[in-house]
Each structure stands twice: as C-alpha cells, then as structure tokens.
Amino acid sequence: MTTPTLDPDDAAARTTASPDAGVPVVGIGASAGGLDPICEFLASVPPASGMAYMVAQHVDTQHQVIFTQLLQRVTAMPVSEVQDGMTLLPDRVYVMPPRGQLILDGDRVALQPHSVSRQEHLSIDRLFMALARHSAGQTVGVVLSGMGADGTLGLKAIRDSGGLTMAQLPPSARFESMPVSAISAGVVDVVAPPAELARRALDWWRRDNGLGANLDALRQREALQQMYQLLLAQTGANFSDYKLSTVMRRIERRMKLRQCRELPVYIDYLRENPAEVELLFKELLIGVTNFFRGPKVWEYLIETALPQLLERHPHGAAFKAWVPACSTGEEAYTLAISFHEVLAQLRPTVQYTLQIFATDLDDDAVARARQGVFSAAIRDDVGEQRLQRYFVTEEDGRYRIRKDIRNTIIFARQNIISDPPFTKLDVLCCRNLLIYFTAKLQRDLIPLFHYALKQDGLLLLGSAETPGEFTELFAPLNAVARVYRRLEASINHVASYFPTRVSNASVPSAIASHLPSMNGNLQQQVEQQLLKRHTPAAVLLNVHGDILYIHGRTGAYLEPAAGKANWNIHAMAREGLRHELAGLLKRATQGEETASVRGLIQRDAAGHPAMAVDMTAEAMADEGPLAGAVLVTFASVAVPAERRRARSRNPQLLELEQLLAQARLEIQAVRNEMQASREELKSANEELQSTNEELQSTNEELTTSKEEMQSLNEELYTVNAELQSKVDDLSMVNGDMKNLLNSTDVATIFLDSELRIRRFTDRATQIYKLIPGDVQRPLGDIVNDLDYPELQDDAREVLRTLVFSERQISARGGGWYMVRIMPYRTVDNVIDGVVVTFINISEAKQLEARLRMMQGTPE
C-alpha cells in the first residue's frame, strides 16, 4: 500500500466507548476441539464482570441443547441460546444458533434467517461482524481451537472498529488452524492460553479508557517526531505528512493496549521493543476495502467512461491502469471485472486489453491480493451473477478470482510518496486515500497523477476528494462519482513535484528588497543549473549493461542501435568507445574502486581525431537502493594538435588503426553471439516459468484435497465430541439404573428372545450361580437351587402369547420363591425377550403352614 488505506468512516468508529454506552460484549468463536478452551475461558471469568459473552461454535442444531448444558456446568453465569427479541444483559452467556444472522439494536437482539451450506462455516465471522458494527470500541473477539479460517475476517472488523482481538496460543489448541489463520492475517492483539485471555479481556475493559488528559502532551512535536523517526528507520515509511488526527487515533489504540498513559512512555516502549514498531506500522496501514465500493462510481465507469475510452481508440489498444493503496486487491479486481463487462457488452471487433498495476505499502496485504481468494462475505458486494461469472468456488466455501481476470493485474509493493510513479496510464484509481494526507502532500500528489496519466486519461477519487486548486490539470466528468479527465497543461504546473525536472519559469524582472528564501523552486532551480553546467554526462547500468538511468547529454558517446530497440550500452556505445567500455565495466565489477580510461580518441566523419574522451566506472555499494548497479561517466577533452598531425606523419599508425578496427569488428561479432545466447536463455527461462505454473496448478489441486480432508476431519471430531458426551450421560444413567435395581432387593434376570442372559441383579446370584462372565450364556446352562425344570418352557410360552406367568416354586434348600415371567418391551414397544423376577415368599409359606395347623386343616 502506498499509504494507509483507512476506512472513510474510521473517525466515527474510533470514538472511545464508555462503560455506560451499552453492554460490552465478548464474542467467542471455536470449532473442532473448542469445547475445552471455551469451558476454560468461561470458568476463568470472575463473578460480576459486567460483560456479556456470546459463543459461536460449529455445532449441529440437534446438539445445540447438549452444548448449552455443558457450558452451564462450568460457569455460574446463566447460559441460554440466543432468541429473537431478547434483551442483552451483562454477566450472561449466550449461545449463537448455527444458522442465523445477529442484529443488535441497542441492547435488543434480533435474529434473521441466514442460509449457509455445510461447507460454509461462517457463524463466527457473522457474529464478530455484527458485534463490530454495533459496539464500536467496546467489543472483544476471541478465536479458539478449530480448523479452517472462520473468525479471521470477523476479528479484522472488530479491530478496525477499535475493539480488542485475541486468539488462543496455537500450541495449547487441539486444532490450531483457526488461531494460526487469524494470527497470520495480522488481526490479533493478544495471543495466550484461554484462561489468560479471560483475564486480559477483563483488564482491557475495566481500566480507564480516557486519555484526554494527556492529549496536549501527545501533540507535542518533539515526541511525534521521535516516533516518526523510529517508524522511518525500521519500516522505511514516513508518516509525518499524514493528518495528525488519523495518526493519533491509531497511536491511542496501541497505547491503550500497552497500558501507556503518555506518548513519551510509549516511545520508550517502542525503542525497547522493535516488534511493537511493526505492530504500530500495521496499525497505521489498516486496509478497509471491498468490491464495488461506491456503486455509483462503477456504474458510471461501466456505462459511460470506459465505453468512451474505447471509442477514442477504434483500432484497438492496450490500456494501462494504476491502483495505488490497493490493500488486499478488491478495488483492482473490481476495475478488471468492470473492464471485462464493458467488453462483453460492446463486443468490439478489434482487440482491447487492460494491464492493471496494483500497489501497496503493506507486504502482507499485497501477498493476500496476489492469491485472489476471498471469503463468502463478498457475496453481498459482488452479487450472485458476478460470483458465478468471475469467481470459482473453493471447497472451503471461499471464492477464487477467475484466472484470466487475475492475469490482468500485477501486484507490487510501492510507496506513492517516495517511489517513482507508473506512467503513460489510461486510468488511475486512487479512492479514499488523499483524505488522510496533509494539504501539502495532497498538492504534491495531484500533479503527480497528472504526470502519470495520458492525455484524456481517467482519474478516480474518493467521495470526499477533489483535485482542489488544480483546475487546469483535471476536469470533472461526473462530479458525483468523482471521475475526472486529464487536461493538457504546461510543465510549470507539475515541475515542482519532481526535484530533478528543470523548470522553464521565467525570472522575475524585479527583485524583492529582502533576500529570497533558499526553499522551494528557487533552490531547485539553482541546483538544476549547477547539475546542468558542472556535472558530467553519466549512465546507470545493471550487471548486464542495460541502461537504467541517463543523466545529462550523452549523445556524443551513445547512439541508438539500428533495428529493434536495444538499451544495452554495448550496443549504443559509439565507435572508439565500445571495446574500452567493456574492459572498464569488467574492472569496476571485479572490485576496483573506480576504474577509468583517459584520452580515448573519437574521430570525425573524415577519420580525423575529433575529441578525446575520459570514462570512469564505479560499482555502487552493496547496500542501498542502487546495490548492484554501475555508474559510468563521460567527459570530453580537446585533442592535442600534435596528435592530430601524427596520423599524416606516421603511415605505420594507419596500419595499426586498421588492425585495431578489424579486431573490434571481431569482438562485436562475438558480442552479438553472446546476445543471441542470452535470448535463447530467456526463452528457456520462459519455458521453465510455464512448467512452474503447471506445478503450481497441481499444488493448488493438492491443497484443495487437503482442505476437503480437513473439513471432513473437523466434522468427524465434532461428532465424536458429541458422542463422547452422550456416552458419559449414558454411563451415568446406567449406573443409576443398576443401583435402582439392586436397591429393590429383588432377584431379577433379563433374558433375550433366545433365553440368553442379558443382565441380572446381585440378588439373583443367590438363586443361580451367576458370575459377570455368564452374560450371553443360555439360562439353562446355569446351575440353580429351584425345583423348576419348566422355567424355560414357561418363558417361551410368554414370548409366544405375551401373557405373563407367575408360579410359586420351592427351593432345594427349603425356601419358596414367587417366580414371575413377563415380556421385555423396548422403548419402541418391541418384544425383545423376557424379565424373570424371583421374590422370596418363604416366610409367607411358613405362616401359611402354621395357620393351617392351628385351624386343623391338612396341607
């Protein structure tokens, strides 16, 4: 990104939240392996924290109730599922439903249906984005264990709105994909184990949020300059020309996170922690962008501006565009899609192409832009038709830009303030960037844009940006859409931006009585005159001899070679200099500090010595922007008169010169052969690049297969966790049932339909000689104390008729038992065996016998 690409609404979003502005919310997102860290986080929350906690996990709808019950076991806070219309209260835990779009209106919760396929696990992103939209500056986002990348975009939204973002320490997570994805994207403020995250979130909210007492000290120029120097030294970016309000909002957020009350304290922290300088740099480069941002701009571009651009080139053309501050590439891809739609509508018979240069100062943003992969959240911005036409759906639910659209864009790191611009452009799209610069820097960049564009080129600015006072450089095509056309103007309007450009401004006729200031154009003109008159002609070369830069008038020493344009100095050097120049460059590149050749004679058309040339070559330092280059200078001196007459006096000299000329021709032939070999090597390199593309395509297919397996593994792990929870509950119920049966003190045996033992109570072992290993054995194989050989026949009869049987049976030891046989019914009302109970009625029989004896009744 050439400069920070900040959100135009950033000023509103950055207002400091106060505790009474609403209920602060902690959003917790997890997936596979997330149950344990969620429980650990909630168990570490102290009573009366004053915050509400919203949990989103990839759980099926049928298991939502179990998940809620498990969370309630680890926290004293009430746990409930989010319902439409409920009021958001502090010290509560809310579980998000798997499919639903959360909307917060004050402290009221609204749920809207949101259809998501099984491959699109975006419930965490949806929760975080809803919290970021509603609770700017008082939201905490937490990403815990899980597979995939859900939660990364949501954390970015929370961070952009001024909230705190946290992720579980990857080694402490069972599945580290989600935390690693968020950390790699640079959107996480705190990385720690779950229990530590809970404490950090509470500390962040409870501390004093206001820094107003220190604002005057924060604006002290000396302290700010020290910070600018630290950033410049470590990152190479100069933030001194950015608006103070923009920079201060970013600094205050980092100070708040690091518990620094004053800017000098924070600067000391920066000096001691270089990593914090990088974090501050990233904070200043927060990129907020999306597809087709400002729809009216793109509608006008597609319907009017681009068709007019094509009309001006009826025979076809290769257009060039530049998108500075491209962030993650959405705007560059939008321009490419718009140009493709115009071609699809007009269907021209000639060929039109568009080459887009997209640049940014943030290396991470450029790397993500090169990938061309975006989350499912772009569906609302792009629309279904464009998604189907220009994107390919990935296995994980993300969208990859179509390859032919991707190939029209070149992404690179570039600083619009200090690096050279792209030139000869037809379109320059720089939206919502200038508003973060000072007026001075804006006045410098508008002429730069004019210099970069062709005549009648298009300039796209943001909704709050205009060319300002440069009305002679740009004319509005559509004031509402902020689209401007480049006008032809004098070089005087743009020369002040380029310090090496000579201004043609006339010298004032009257001189002021006071001494002029040696600043601005006057200083530049003096420097230009000195450079023009007193510096030798020079060229800057790379290691192959290709000319990178020309200074001064070099026409006396170099001339374009005939045929195809060739900017190699060996092809452009004039006769008499080529051979010596090759040796000079070799000496310079092999370590000689400054190699020189003096007194080389150049001849006129008649063959007479015309002038002598001194040449020097110096290899640039290995460090710095010119590393690896060679600087060659030329200086002309007069040829002594005696050397002019030497040719006519010495015939042998003429012969030597002819031999020298022949040797030079042979050297030139060898050089041409080397050039041909170089071209062949270039062709071989292109073939290798093509092979590399094929290998990369194969790698992408393998990556897709890997992501598919990861998604399947995530679902299996989630189901396994749910099954484990059910097994635990079943074991508890089984234990309760066993204790219940044993507490009845009734001998009971459960048999299946084949009269094999299924289960028995401890009391049954006093009648049948049962051990735990007898389960699944036929009951008839077990020795017993009953005089009841018909037991199995009666059991089969009960299975046949479903009528229970009850008999009084005597035992061999002298006791009596009431044996009751009943059908065994499953929960589905299916007969699947019998239940045999043995009730000891020995005492009742003894009493009955005594009663008979007393009554004199025989047995």
N, C-alpha and C positions, 0 to 999 in steps of 0.2 A: 504494500500500500504506500503510495507516495506520501500520504499524510494520514492522520487518524480519520477513519470513516465512521463518524459517530452518528447516532440517531438524531434526526432533526427534533424529535420530541424529548431529547435527553434532558433538557433543562427542567421540564416539568416532572419528569420521572425521578430526578435526583433530589427532590425536596426531602429534607430529613424528616423521617417519621417520628412521631412521639408516641409514648406508650398509650395515651388515651385516644389515638387516632383510630383505633379499631383493635380487634383481637389479633395479636401476632400469631402467625401460623408456621409450623414446622412441617414441611412436606417430606415424607419418607418413601422412597421407591426401592423395590427389591424384586428379584426374580428367583431363579433356582438357587437353593441354599440360603435364601433370605430370611427364613423363619427365625433361626437362632440369632442373627445380628439384630433383627427387629426387636425380639424379646429382650436382648441385652441392652439395646438403646432405651426402650421404654422402662425397663427395670431400674435404669440409672437416673431417670428423671425424678427429682425430688418433689414432695408434695407442694401444691400451690405455686407452681412455676409461672402461672399467668399466661401460658401459651397453649394454643390448640395444636393437636397433632393429627395430620391426615396421612394415612398409609395407603399406598397403591402397590399391589403385588400381582404377578401373573398367576392368578388362581381361577379355576373354572367356577362358573356360577353355582353349581351344585355343591361345591366345597366351601362356599363363602361363609356359611354359618359355623362350620368347624374352625375355620381360620379365626373368626371373631372370638369364639370361645377360648381358643388357645392364647390369644393376646390378653384376654381378661384375666387369665391365671397369673400373669407376671406383673400386673400393674394395678394399683389401687384406683386409678382413674377409670371412670365409666367408658366402656368400649361399645360402640354401636356402628351400624352400617349407615352410610350417608343416605338420607332420604330427601326427596324433593320438598322444598319449603321449610326445612328445619332451620333453626337458629344456631349459628356458630358460637360456641361458648368456650371459655378458657378451661384448662385442666380437663379436657376431654380427648378421647382418641376416636377418630372417625376412620372407618374403613371404606375405601372407594369401591364401588361396584366395578366389575371387569369392563363393562361396556356402558359408558355414559360420559357426557361432556359436562364438566363442572362449570357453573357460572355463579359468581359471588356478587350480590347486590347489597352493599353494606355488610351486615352480619347475617344476611339471609342467604340460604343455599338453594340453588336451582340446578336441576339435572335435566339434560336434554339427551334424547337417544343419539347414539353415535355408532354406526355400523362399522365394525372392524373385522377383517378376516383373521383367521387363526395365525397367519404369518405375520400380522402387523401388531406386535406387542408395543403399543404406544400409549398405554394407560398412564405411565409415569410422566412422559412428556406432556400429555394433556393436562394432568394435574398441576405440574410445575408452571406451565404457561398460564393457566388460569390464575394461579396464585400471584404470578409476576404482574399480570395485568391489573389485579385488584389491589394488592398490598405492596405497593412500591416502597422499598426501603425497610420493610418490616417482615420479610419472609426469609425463611431458612430452607434450603433444599438439600436433602441428604440422599445420596445414592449408595446402596449397599450391595451385597453379593448378587450376582446374576450374570447371565450370558446375553450377548448382543450389545447394543448401544443405546437402548432405551434410557432416557433420562439426560443424555448429553445436551440435546437442544433445549430441554427444559431448564437445566442448570444455567445455560447461556442466557436465557431470557431472565431468570432471577438475578443473575449477576449484572446484566445490563440495567435492570431496574433498581439496582442499589442494594439488593439483598445479599445474604451470606450463602455461599455454596460449599458443600462438604462431601467427601467421599470416603468410604471405608478403606483402610490400609490394605492394599491388594494381598499381601501375604496372609492376612488374617481372614480373608474371604475364601469360601469353598470354591466359588467361581468368580474370577477376578475380571471377566471381560467388561462388565458394565463400569466398575470403578476405573479400570485402566482406560476405557474409551473416554470417559469424562476428563480424567487427568491429562491424557494425551491431547485432548482438544484445548487445553489451557483455560478451562472454565471453572476450576476448583480452587477455592481459597484455603481450605483446611483438609488435610489427609491424616486420619488417625483411626484407632480401633473404635467400635461402636460406643462403648461406654464413655470414652474420651470425647467423642463427637457430641454426646448429650450435654456434657459439662460445658464445652466450648460454645454451643448454641445458646445456652442459658447465660453465660458470661457476656456474650456479644449483645444480647438483648437488654440485660439488666444494667449495663454500665451507662454512664451519662452520654447521651447521643449528641449533645450540642457542643460545637466547637466555636460558637460565636464570639466568646470572649477573646479568642486568640486570632480572629480574622485579621486585625490590623497588623499583628506581628507576621502572619503568614504572607502578607502582601509586601513585606519588605524586600526591596530589590536585591539586596545583597544575598539574602537567603535563597531567593529564587534563582539567582544567577549561579550559585553553588550547585543547586540541583540540576540546572540546565547543563552545567559543565560535566557533572557526573554522568548524565544521560548521553551527552555527546561523546565523552571519552569511551564509554563502554558499548554503546549501540550505534554510534555514528549518526544519530538523528538529533537535529537542533529544533527544540520546541520553543525557542524564545520569541518566535513570530506568531505563536498561536494565541488566541484570545485568552486573557487571564481567567475569565470565569470558567471556560471549558477546562483549562488545566487544573484549576483549583478544585473543581468537583471531583476530578479523578484522584488528586492528591489527598483530599479529605477522606475519601473512601479507604485508601491504603493506610492512612494514619489511624483511622477508626479501627481497622482490622489489627493493626500492630500496637494499639494502645498508646499511641504517641499524641500528647496534647499540644505540642508546639512543633513548628516546622524545623527549627534548628535541631531538635531531638531526633526528628525523623531523618534529617540529613546525616546525622552521626550514625544512625542505624543503617542508612544506605551505604556509607563508607565501609562499615564493618561487614556488610552482607551484600556482596555483589549480586547474589541471586535475587534480592529484593529490587535491585535496579532493573533487572529483566522483567520482573513482575509489574513494576510501575510502567515500564515501556509498553508491555502488553495491555495494561490498563488504559493507557492513552491511545491505544490502537484498537479499541473495541470496534469491530466491524458490524454494522447493522445494515443489512441489505436483504432484498427479496426479489423474486421475479415480478416483472411488470409493475414496479413501484411507481405510483402516479399514473394510472391508466390513461389519462388524457394525453400525456406526452407520447406514449407509444401508439395510441390511436391516430394522432396527427402524423406521427412519423410513418406509419404504415399506409395511411390513406392519402397523404399529401406529399410530405417532404421527400421520402425515398423514391416514389414514382417520378417526381420532378427531377431528382438526381439522375435517374436512369434516362429520362428524356433528353438530358443535356449531352448524353453520350450514345447516340443512335447506333454506332458501330460496335458497341460493346466496350467494356472497360474492366480493369482490375482495381477496385476501390480499396482504400486503407482507412482503418478507424483505430482510435486510441481510447481506452477506458482507464484513466488513472484512478487510483484508490479503488480497485475492483473488489477488494475484500475476498470473499470466497467464490466470486465469479458469477453470481446470479445476474448482475446487470450486463456483463459481457455476453453471457448466453442469451439473455433477452434480446440484445441487439442482433445477434446472429439469427435467432428464430424470427425476428421481425423482418430481416432482410430476406430470409427464405420464404416467408409468407408473401412478401411483395412479388418475388419471382414466380411463386405458384399462382398468384392472381393474374399477373400480366402475361405470363408465358411468352417471354421475348424470344425472337428467332436468333438473336446473337447471344454471345456468352458474357455474363456478368459474374464477377467473383468479389468477395469481401474478405479481406485479411484484417483481423482484429488483434491489436496489441493490448493486452490487459496487464496492468502493472500494479504493484502494491508494495508497501514497505515491510509488511509482515510476512516473513518466510513461511510461517505455518499456514496462514490464510492462502498464500499462493499455492502451497502444496495441496491443500484441500481443493482449491479451484481446479488444479490440473486433473484431479481424479474424476471430476464431473459426476459425483454421486451425491444425491440429496435425499433427505428423509421424506416420508409420506406427508409431512406437513405442507409441502409445496402445492398440494392438490388444490387448495382454495385459491392460491395466487395464479396458478397456471391454467387450471380448468381441465376437464376431462378430455376434450378433443385434442388439446395440445399435448397432454400427457401421452395419449395413445400415438400421436404423430411423431413426437420428437424425443420420447423417453422410452427406455426399456426397463421393465420391472425386474428387480433383483429378487432372489429367493427370500431375503430377509425383509421384504416389503419396501425397500428403498428404490429410488429411481435413478438410473444412469442415463446421462445425456447421449443422444444418438451419435455414433462415431463421426459421421460426416459433418455434423454441427461442431463437434469437439475439435476437429481438424482445422477449422477456420480460425481458431483462436490460439495465440501464443501468449503464455503467461510468463511473467518475469518479475524479479524484484527491482524496483526503481524508486528513487526519491525525486518527486517532482520539483522540490525546492533547489536541489543541488545538482542532480544528474541532467545530462542533455535530453531534450525532448525528442519524441518521434516527429518526423517532418513529412511534408507532402501528403497530408491527411485529407480525406474527404469528410470524415465525421469525427468529432471529438466529444465524448460523453463524460462530463465531469459534474455530477449532480450531488448536491448536499455535502460539498467539501469546502468551498470558499467561506461559508458562514462561520467556520471555526478558526479562520485566519484573521490577523490584524488587517486594517485597511491598507497599510503599506505593502504587505505581501500580496494582497488582492490586486493592487495597482501594478505589481510586477508580473503577476501570473496572466492577467488578461492580454497584455502584449505578447507574452509567450505563446498563448493559444493562437493569437493571430499569426504569429510567425510559423507555427506548426501546421496550420491549415492551408489548403489550396484556395485559390480564388473561388468564391461562392461556396466554400465548404460549410458544413453544418456544425454549430456549437450547441450542445445540450447542457443546460444548467439546472440547478435545483429550483424548487418553487419559491425560495426566498433569496435567490441570487440573480444578479443582473451584471452586464458589463460595466455599469456605473458611468463614469465620465468618458469612457472610450466610445462615444457615439460615432466617431469617424472610422472605427475599426469593425464594428458589428452592427447590423440592422436586424430588428426583430421580425421573424416570420410569423410567429404566434406567441404573443405576449403571455397568454395564459399558460401555454405549455412550456414556456421558456426555451424556445428554439430560435437560434439566431443564425444569420448568414454573414459570412466573412466578406468584408469590403476591401477593395484595393486601397492602400494608403501609403503615404510616404514613409520611408525608412526612419525618419526622425521620431515617429511615434513609438517605435519598438526598439530603437538602438540603445536606449538607456538600460534595458534589461540585460543586454549582452555586453560584458566589460571588454571583450576583445573586438567588438564591432566599432569601426571608425564612424563617428558622427559627421554628417555633412552640414550641420548647422552653421550658419554664418556668424562671424564675430561681431558683436555689438559695436556700433560706431562710437558710442560714448562709454567711457569707463567711469564707474562709480568712484566717488571720492574716497570711500573706505576700501580697505584691502579685501579682495574676494576670499571666500572660504574655499579651502582646498578639498571640497567634498563634491559628491555628485558628478555632474557631467564635466565640469572644468577639470577635475583631477583625472578623469578618464581620458579626456582629450589630450592632456599633457602626456600621460603615459602612452597613448597611442602614437603621438608624434615621435617620442623617444624610441619606441619599438620600431617604428617605420623607418627612421633615419639611421639608427645606430646598431641595429641587430642584424646578423647575417641571415641569409635565406637558410631554411632548415626543413627537414622532413623527419617524421617519427615513423619508425618501421617496426614490424613484428619480426619474429625469428626467421620467417620465410622471406623477408624482404618486401612484403606487401606494405604499401604506404597507408598509414593510419591518419596522419595529420600533416598538413603543409603550412608552413609559416613563411611569409614574405614572398618575394618574386623569385621563383625557381625556374623560369622559362629558359634562362641561358644555360641551364645544366640538365634539365629534364624536358622531355617532349613526349606526347602520347605516341604509343607504338601503333603502326598500321594494323588494320584488321580488327578483330574482336577486342573490345575494351579490356585493357590489362593494366592494373595499378601496381604491378611489381616494379621495383626500382631498377632491377637489372634489365628489364625491357624498355624502360623510359629513359635511362641514362644516355646522354649524347655521346657521340663518337669521341674517343680520347679519354673518357672517364670510366667506361664500363669495367675494363679489366682491373684497374687500380681500385675501383669501388668494391669489387668482390673480395679482394685481399684485405681491404680496410675493414670491412664488416667482419671478416673471419677473425682478424686480430682483436677487434673490440669484443666479440662474443666469447673469445677464449681466455679472457681475463685481463687483457691490457687495459689500464685505467682509461686512457684517452689515446686512441690511435689516430695518427694524422698522416697525410700525404701533401706535400707542398710543391708548388711550381709545375703542376701539370699543364702542358701546353694544349690549348684548343685552337684549331685552325679555322680560317675563314673558307669561303666557297672556292677561292683560288688555291687553297692549300697552304697559305702563309700563316705563320703563328699570329693569332689574333689577341689572345689574352692568356694569362696563367691563372690557374685555379688552385686554391688551398682547400683541402677537405679534412674534416675531423669526424670521428665516430666515437660515441660514448654509450656504453651499456648502462641502462637505468638500474637503480637499486633493486634488490630482490624483494624489498618490502615497499608497499605503497601502490597507488593506482597505476603507475607506469612500469610495474615489475615485468621484466622480460623483454621490454622494448629497447630499441637502439635509436639514438638521436644523431642524425648526420647533418652537418652544417657545411655550407659552401661560401667561399669568399674569393672574389676576383681581384687580381693584382695585374699591374701592367707588365708586358713582356719587355725585357731589356732589349735595347737596339742591337747589341751585338748578337743576340740570339736570333733576331730577325734576319741578320745578314749571314748567319752561319750556314744556312741551307744552301745559299748560292755559292759559297766558298768551298764547301766540302761535299764532293759527289758521293763519298762513302756513306755519309749521313743519310742521303736519299735512299740508298740501297737498304740500310738498316731499318729505316722507317717502313719501307715496303715489306720487309720480312716481318716486322712487328705487326703491320696491318694484317698480313696473312695469318699470323699466329692468333690474332684477335678474332678473325673470322672462324678459325677452327674452334676456339674457345666458345664462341657464340653458338656454333653448331652443337657442341657438347651440352651447352646450357639448354638449348631447345629440346635435345633428347631428354634431359632431366625434367624439363617441364612436361613433356609427353608422359614420362613415367609417373610424374605427380598426378596427372589427370587420371591415369589408369588406377592409381592407388585410391583416388577419390571415388572412382566407380566401384572398386572393390569394397570401399567403406560403406557406400550406399547399399550394396547388396547385403553386407553384414547388418546394417540397420534394419533392412527388410526382414532378415532372419530373426533379429531381435524382436521385432513386432509380432512375428508369429509365435515366438516363445512366450512373449508377454500375454498373447491371447490364450495360449494353453494354460499359463499360470492363472489367468482370470477364471478359466473354467474350473481348475482345481480349487481355487479359492471359493467359488460358488458351491461346489460339492462339500467343501469343508464347512461352510456356513450352514448348509442344509443339515448336515450331521449334527452340528452344534445346536440347531433349533430343535431337532428331534431329541437329542440328549437332554436338553432343558425341559422339554415336556415330560420325558420319562422320569427325570429327577423330581419334578414337581408332583407327579402322580405317586411316585414311591414315598415321598414325604407324607402325602395324604394317606396312603395305605398304612404306613407305619403308625400314624396317629389312630387310625381305625383299629389296628391290631392291639395297640395299647388299651384303647377303650374296651375292646372285646375281651382282653385278658382280665380287665378289672371286672367286667360283668360275669365272666366265667368263674372267677374267684368268689364273687358274691353268691352265685347260684350254688356252688359247691358247699359253701358254708351254710347256706339255707337248707340244703338237703340233709346235711349232716346234723344240723341243729334240730330237725324234726325227730331224730332218733328212731326213724323207720327204715327198715331194711328194704332197699329198692334196687332193682336190676332193670336196666334198659336194654332191650333186645331189638335187633333189626329184623327185617322181613324173613331172613334166613335163620332166625333164632340164634344169631351170634351176639356175644356180649358187646354192647356199645359203651355202657357206663354203669357204675354201681357205687352205692354209698358204703361208708365204712362199716355200718351195722350189718350189711349183707355178708361180710366175711365171717360172721359168727354162725351162719347157716351153710353157706357154700365156701369151700376152701379156695377163696379167690386171692390172687395177687395181681399187681398192676400189669404184669405181662400177659394176663389172660384175656385182655381186651381183644376182640375179633375172633375169639375161640367159641365153638358151639357150646351152649349151656349144658348140653347132655354129657359133655366130656368132663365136667367138673363134679367132684365128689361132694355130696351134701348129706345133712343129717335128717332130711324129711322122708317120711314114708309116702311119697307122692310120685310114683313112676309115670302117672298120666299127665304130668305137667306140660310136656312138650305137645302132646295131642290136644290138650285144652288150649294151649297158646295158638296152635294152628287153626283151631275152630274159631277162636276170637278173631283172627286175621280174616277168616272167611266170612263170618257173619257180622262182625263188628259189634257183637254183644258181649259185654264184659262177663267174666267168670269169677265166682267167689266160692271158695271151699275152706272148710276147717280141716287142717291136716295135722296129724300127730308127728312128733319128732322122736327119733330113736332114743334120745336121752330122757324122754319122759315129758317133754313140753308139748304145747299146742300152738299152732300159728294159723291166722286167718290169711289165706293166700288169695289175693285179688289180681286178676289179669285184665288189663284194659288196653285198647288200641292206642298207639302212639301217633299223634297228629302233628304235622309240621305247621309252620306259620302260614303256609299256602293251603291248609286243610287237606293234605295228602297223607294217607295211612302209610307209615314207613316203619312198622314194627310194633312191639308191644311193651308195656310197662308192667312189671311184676312187683307187687309190694307184699311184704311179709310182716304181719302185725302179731306180736306175741300176746296170745289170749290164755296163757297157762293159768294165771290167777283166776280168770273168769271161769275156766273149766273146773278148777278146784272148788270154787264157791258153789258152782252148779252141782257138783257131786255131793258136797256136804248138805246142800239144801234137799237134794233127793233123799239122802239118808235120813234126814230129820223128818221128812214127810213120809218116809217108809216106802218111797217109790223106787222100784228096782230100776237099775240103769237099763 
